[in-house]
Amino acid sequence: MPHPGADPLSPAGPVGAPQRLRGGVLGMADIAAATMANVGPAMSFFFGFAFLATTAGVASPLTIAAAGVAVALLGNTLAEFSRAHPSAGSFITFVGKTFGPVSAVTTALLAALGYIIAMAGVISISGGFVQITLQYYTGIDLPWIIWTLLLTGLAVVLMLRGVVVSTKWAGYFFGAEMLVLIVVSVAALVEHHGRLSVDPFLPSHISGGFNGLAAGFPLAVYLFIGWENSAALAEETENPRRNVGRAVFSSIAIMTVSYILFAYATVTGFGYDVARLGATRIPFIEVAHDTLGVLAFLAYLGGLTSTLGVLIAGINSQARLVFNAGREGLLPAFFGYVHPVRRTPNNAIVTFTAIALLIIGGWGLGHLLGPDGGPMNPVVFFTESSTLGAILILLVYLASNIALPLYYRRYRPQEFRVVRHLLLPTLGTVAILVPLYYLAKPGQPAPYNWFPYAAIATLLVAVGYATLLVRRDPVLAERVGSIVADAD
């Protein structure tokens, strides 16, 4: 065990011979592209901007800019921890090495469940968007669940073939969606050049002032979920101490600028009529129709490639958190298996996906047996599951921001910097508390009103399980974060 005051992020040496992923096969561009594919700008913007614009008003691009700054503050925390200790465990390792094994197990459960619930929404919307597209262009209306299962199966096959193959494909899908989004946005601004205005960038045009900004802030932050993808790929990345941080910040910067462009083009395309924009199911698609006519099919194509990119990149990175937790004993060892040839965490990938599909099935069954007795709408489910998953994920972000200054001050005092290790994570903590408050405040409609209670119950169960596990396994503390990504 390390002596008192020693750096706990120095590897203590794993017990036995732990499974290792294939190291050094991804470059900075690979993990940055995978990160932005996980963000899924087309999918996130298509289904999130109408509500954001309704809440924040014409100046919704300012809300996105504020969210980009907040996410950059969180990115600083991830980059600083990854510089000290690049790990496939990401937030789980960072929190656990700062606060101890109980916090590591708790974080593992919160992160795993939060990401699985959020990914369930992505999985459902992948099939839902195919259904919307085919119905519009061909009149064919096959159930969305069929397309969901097909696309999910394709994504899993690519992931099981190896991280290089799947990451490359996620990058290709991301490139396709970004090309479409930029083309439509620029075309819309050119089409409406006569009525371009700076109103979307003026604070005075935010509906309700600060309250409107704060109310739309949680959804604006959620547009960026996936920004942390790079850290979980650290073990497979070349020079992760340097490249993870670079990928995080470059991804956040590109996504912030892009979202502002898309938002400005959309509100401009609707003539700054927020009421009409909010009443439209997918405003960006409507702008594409008005601007490109028959070529609006490209916007649908961008949405389809986006959902595929998120499926691959999201499950790839998030399943690695589960894998690392299984490898270190925080979760059942079954999850720590690696394919002997491809070096992929097969059990974690398949189980992660299967649980997400079961959540979709259970949620859908609840709709059928509920008072309305109707089928589940994948677009509505995407919003609901994303919200519940985001609450759990934000708790993990919060713990990580609190951990950063404590870790550096105690274990790396010679590297401690007031701005990077105290001021920025403090601001990041405040930035997380704002969306947490608005997601948890009383008076929300069902089912959102019970999400905070579900999150609290999950937290209590996780702490109870973690306490029991640590008592049964006293050496667990030595294994948390024992595998450094760039170790020999």
Secondary structure, DSSP 4 states (H G I P E B T S, - for coil): -PPTTS-TTS----SS------TT-B-HHHHHHHHHHHH-HHHHHHHHHHHHHHHH-TTHHHHHHHHHHHHHHHHHHHHHHHHH---TTTHHHHHHHHH-HHHHHHHHHHHHHHHHHHHHHHHHHHHHHHHHHHHHHH-----HHHHHHHHHHHHHHHHHH-HHHHHHHHHHHHHHHHHHHHHHHHHHHHHTGGG--SGGG-GGGSTTTHHHHHHHHHHHHHTTTTTTHHHHTGGGBSSHHHHHHHHHHHHHHHHHHHHHHHHHHHHHHTTT-HHHHHTSSSHHHHHHHHHHGGGGHHHHHHHHHHHHHHHHHHHHHHHHHHHHHHHTTSS-GGGG---TTT---HHHHHHHHHHHHHHHHHHHHHHHHSSS--PPPHHHHHHHHHHHHHHHHHHHHHHHHHHHHHHHHHH-GGG--HIIIIIHHHHHHHHHHHHHHHHH-S-PPTTGGGHHHHHHHHHHHHHHHHHHHHHH-TTHHHHTT-S-TT--
